[in-house]
Amino acid sequence: MAVNVTVWSENYHEPREEDVRRRYPDGIHGAIAAGLTEVLGERVRVRTAVLEDPEHGLTDETLAQTDVLTWWGHMAHEEVDDKVVERVRRRVFGGMGLLVLHSGHYSKIFRSLMGTTCTLNWRDAGERELVWTVSPGHPIARDIPRPLVIDRQETYGEPFDVPEPDELVFISSFGGGEVFRSGCCYRRGLGRIFYFAPGDQEYPVYYHPDVRRVLANAVLWAAPEHGVGEPPQNAHTPIQW
């Protein structure tokens, strides 16, 4: 049975910045969706949603038809309606998978699920990123080269204020000497969450075949085995942003 994936992006940069629009003519969400379809074919059914859609494209009906949600945000975190955040959060506790990408670390939904600030160190010098697999037996690392090489990328660095990952799949290193936990797995309630750091709007990272493979593997890993239901009664994580 195909996994139903909703690819969400705030779509802030693309209509405002010509260089980003040239890089991602179908939006970052379009590039991510195309990559999932390219790698997984009929194993997924993919739809996209953006911030400007009614209810940010994440209505009860849409989420009811979503097994895995991917989330990319950067400039408009605070514009996401708290009611939608709570809707997504309940769905995750009920078993929906969630992939949080790059600067989505500071999204309301990720902060609410982590219960921490999710802050990190960063700079942008267009340096090479090496994504090192530290859990080679993990399904998300399947068929990923060691290391995965991204020629130019924004630099993220520790400390990264998140809870200790349930499973750490990738650590990245950069030309300036920084290291970063770039592939982190969590479980909240019945839902699986994967944070993956590579993917800035200034670089064509979401066309990289190995990055596309990571995201495809993560979708299959995060997909619920027995569908999504109501969150457990004792499921609680403090909302913090």
N, C-alpha and C positions, 0 to 999 in steps of 0.2 A: 504494500500500500504506500502511496506517495506521501511524503512529508509536506505539510502545508506551511510555507514560510512567508512571513510578512517582513519585507525589508523596509525599515523606517530611516528617514534622514530628515534633518531640519531644512535642507535645501536652501540655506541662507546665502552661501557664497556664489553658487552657480548663476543666479539671475542678476547678481550685482557686480561680479568681477569677471572681466572678459577672459583673463588668462585661465581662471578655473573653469569657465564655460568651455573654452577650447580643450582643456584637458579632460573634462568630463561632460561632453555634450548632452548626454542623457542623464546627467546628475550623478552624484556619488552613489545614490540608491540604485540608479540604472546600471552602473558598472558592477556593483555587488550582485544585483539580481542576475545579470547576464553571466557572471562568473559561476554562480551556483547552478544555473541551467546548463552551462557549458560542461561543468565537471560531473554533475549528477544526472542530467538528462531527465528521464521520466520518473526518477526516484523522488523528484520534488515538484511541487506546484508553487510558483512564486508570484506574489503580488507586491506592489510597492505602496508606500504611504509617506506623506510629508507633513511638516508642521502646519502649513497653510490649509490643509484639507479640513473639512468640518470635523470637530473633535480630534484633530490631528490625524485623521484617517484611522484612528484606533477606537472605533465604536465597539459596543458590546458584541454586535453581530460579527465584525471583523475578527475580534479576538477569539470569539467562539469557534472560528474557522482557522485558527492559527495554532500550529504545533510548536513552531519556533519563531521568535521575533528577533531580528537583528536591529541594533540601535547605533546610529552615528549622529553625533551632535557636536557643536563647537561654540557658536556665538550666541545661541538663543536658548540656553538651558532654562533660564528663568521664565521664558514665555510658554513653557509647557504647563498646561493646566494641571493643578494638583489632583483634580478628580480623575483625570486620565492616568496620572501616575499611580494612584491608588488602584485603579481598574487593572492596570498592567501588573502591579505588584501582587494583587490577589490571584491573578491568572498564573503568575510564576509559582506562588505557593501551591496552587492547585496542580502543577505539573508542567506548565508550558516552559519550553527552553528559551533562554535569553542569551544572545551574543552581544556584548557591549564592545564597541570598537573605538580605538584611538582616543580622541578627546571626549568620547562618551563616558570616560572615567568620572567626569565631573557632572554628569547628568543627574537630574533629580532621582530617576529610577535606580541608578546604580548606588548613589549615596544612601538612598533609603534602604536598599537591600544589604549594604555593607555595614551601615550604622557608624561610619567614620567619615572624615572629611574627603577622603580619596584624592588628596593633593599630592603633587609630585614636583620634581625639578625638571625644567625643560629649557632648551635653547634651540635655535634653528640656524644651522650652518650648512645644511645640505650634505651631511656626512654619510658615509657608508654605515649601514646597520647589519650586524651579523646576528641572526636569530639562532641560538643554540638550543638543541633539544636536550633537556635534562631528564625526561621521562620517556625513553625510546619505545617502551611497550604500550604507551597510551594511545587509544584510537585516534586522537586528534593529530598525533605525530606520524601517522601512517603515510609512507611514501614521501615524507618531507626530507629534503637534503640536510646534511649536517656539516656546516651550517647552511641555513637559508640566507642568501645574500641579497640585500636591497641596496642598490648602488647609492641612492640619495634619499634621505629621509630626515624628518625632524628628530631631534635627540630628546629622549626621555631619560630621566635618571632617578635613582633612589635618593632619599627615602620616599617610598610610595605608601601613603597612609591608608592601607587596606588591611583587613584581617588576614592572618596567615592563610594562604590558599589551602583548600582541601587537597588539591593536587596541583603541583607546579609543572607545567609542560615545557615552557620555553623561558630562557633568559637571553636578553639582548646585550650586546656590547657595541660601543660606538668609538669613532676615531679619537674623540677627546678623552677617552678613558672611562666614561660612564658605563655602568651596568644597570639593567632594569629587568624586573620580573614582568616579562611581556606576554606571557600566556598562563593565565590563572584560572583554575576551576573552583567553583563553589556550588553548594547545594543549599537551597532555601525551601523549607517545606518539602514538597514533592518535585520541585523544579531544579533543573541544572542550569548553571550560569557559567559562561566562559568569557573572560576579558582577554582581548587580543590587541596589542598596542599599535603595530604598524598600520599606517593609513591616513596620512595627512592630506589636506586638500591641495597643497602646493606641489605634490608629487604624484605620479601616476601609479601608485602602489597597488590599487585594486585591479589593475590589469596584469600584474605579476602572476605568472602561472602557479608558482608555489604558494603565494598568498591565497590565491583562489582555492587551492587544494586544502589549505589549512581551514578556511571558512567552510568549505564543503564537508570536511571531516567533522568540524565542530557542530554543524547542523545535524548530522547523523548521530553524533554523541549526545546532543542536547535534546533530541526528539523524545517525547514521552513514550514509554513502552506500552502503556495501557490507556492512552488518551488523557485528557485534562478534565479534572473535576473541581469540586469545591476545595478550598484550602483546608488543611487539618485545623481543628478547633483550637489547638494549642500553638498554632503557627503565629509567631509575632516577632517582628523586627522593628525597632523604633525608626520612624521616619525622621530623617535629619538632613537639612540643607540650609 
